[in-house]
Amino acid sequence: MWSLRNIFKISWRQCISNAQVLRMAKCHRKLMTTGIQRKVAFFGHLHRGSLFEFPRLILEGKITGKRAPGAGRPRKKWFDDIREWTGHTYSELMMAHHRSIFHRLTSELQYKDGN
């Protein structure tokens, strides 16, 4: 971001937000999009493998026991992000062992920027 501010000669004292600088440059942030694409691709990679591979067991495994009562809101799971970004259910995404079907399901990721 500092490089765009330098190009447009925007001082930090001008109190111009990063969103405004991006609009001036007519570009958008790519870091979150890249991270989302990689996470979804890794999900597909895991589900094309064996059911009992160690990384898959870690990400989908269940921990026995109980949470403390009144421990706040439920934690967000790794898979919740993928479900939210792709807009598909767990059973639909289990088709990851078919590359063509998985690619079609995840071709349009739905990330809504908070700006």
N, C-alpha and C positions, 0 to 999 in steps of 0.2 A: 504494500500500500504506500510505503514511503517513497517508492520510485515514481508512482503516479503523481504524488504530491509534489515531488521534485520537478517533474516534467511540466506540470501546470503552474509551477512557482506558487504553491499554496503554503503559507506559513502556518505553523501550529497555533499561532495567536488568532487566526481568522475564524476559528471554531466551526470549521466545515466538517461534517460527518463523513465517514468512510462511504456510506451509501451515496452521498451526493458526489463524491469524487468518482465513484464507479459510474454513475450516470453521466458525468462529464466526459469520461473516457469511453463511454458506450461499450462497457464490458461488464461481466459478472464474475462472481467468485467461482472458482473451479475446485477448490480443495474439498469441500463437502461432497460435491458431486463425484469426484474421484474416489473418495473414501467409501461412499455408498456403492458405487459400481464394484469396487474391490471386495467389499463385504458380501455382496450378493453373489459375486463370482466364486468366492471362497465357499459360500454355502452350497452352491451347485457342485463344486469340487468334492466337498465332504460327502454329499449325498449320492454321488456316483460311486463312491467307495463302499467298502464293507460296512455292515451294520455295527460291527463291534470294533471298529478302528478307534484308537485311543483319542484323537482329537474330537471325533464325533461324540464319544462317550462323555468327554469333558463338557462340551457345549450343550448337549441335550440331557445329560444325566440328572437324576433326581437325588436330593439329599434327604436322608431319612431324619425324622424328628419333627418337632413343632417350632414354629416361630413363637416368640413371646407374645402373649395377648396384648393388643393395643400397641403393636410395634410400628404403627404408622402405615403409610400406604404400601401396597405390594411393590416389590422391586420390579423394575423393567427387565425383561429377559432378552437375551441375545436375539432370539427369533422374533420378538415383538417388533423390532426395527425393520426386519426384512419383510414381515407381513404388512407393516404400515407403508413401506416404500413401494412394494410391488402391487399392493391392493388385492392380493390373492390369499386364499385360506391355506392352512397347513397341508390339507390333502391335495390341493392343486399343485403346491410347490414340491410335493413328494415325487412328482414326475421328473425330478432333476436327473434321474438316471437316463432319460432320453434327452440328449443335448438339444435337439431341434425344438422340442416342446418347451423345455426350460428357457431357451433363448427367446422364444415367442412370448412366454409369460412375463419375462423380465425385461423386455425390450424398451418399455417406457416406464422408467422409475419415477415415482411421484414424491419428489422432495419439495416441500414448501418452505422457502426461505423466510426467516423470521423478520426480515426488514420491512 
